[in-house]
Amino acid sequence: MNEIEAFGEHKARWITISSDEYESMKSTLEVLSDPELMAQIKESKSKD
């Protein structure tokens, strides 16, 4: 789902995303927040 919907005229801004996209974002943030895992990814990429 790559569709953005805005409702109402408020000062605050928000977007609506699917629960699958939300879970994917949470997983991505979890990986990016793990220094050990990021080091493993970096090491793996440097072997190519």
SULPEKA-V643030 format. One record per backbone hydrogen bond with DSSP energy under -0.5 kcal/mol. CO is the residue of the C=O (numbers start at 1). NH is the residue of the N-H. E is the energy in kcal/mol with one decimal. If there is no record, write none. Layout:
BEGIN
CO_NH_E ; CO_NH_E
END
This chain:
BEGIN
8_10_-0.6 ; 15_17_-0.5 ; 18_22_-2.2 ; 19_23_-2.5 ; 20_24_-2.2 ; 21_25_-2.4 ; 22_26_-2.3 ; 23_27_-2.3 ; 24_28_-2.3 ; 25_29_-2.6 ; 26_30_-2.1 ; 27_31_-2.1 ; 28_32_-2.7 ; 29_33_-1.6 ; 31_34_-1.5 ; 33_35_-0.8 ; 34_38_-2.6 ; 35_39_-2.0 ; 36_40_-1.9 ; 37_41_-2.3 ; 38_42_-2.6 ; 39_43_-2.5 ; 40_44_-2.4 ; 41_45_-2.4 ; 42_46_-1.8 ; 43_47_-0.8 ; 44_47_-0.7 ; 45_48_-1.1
END
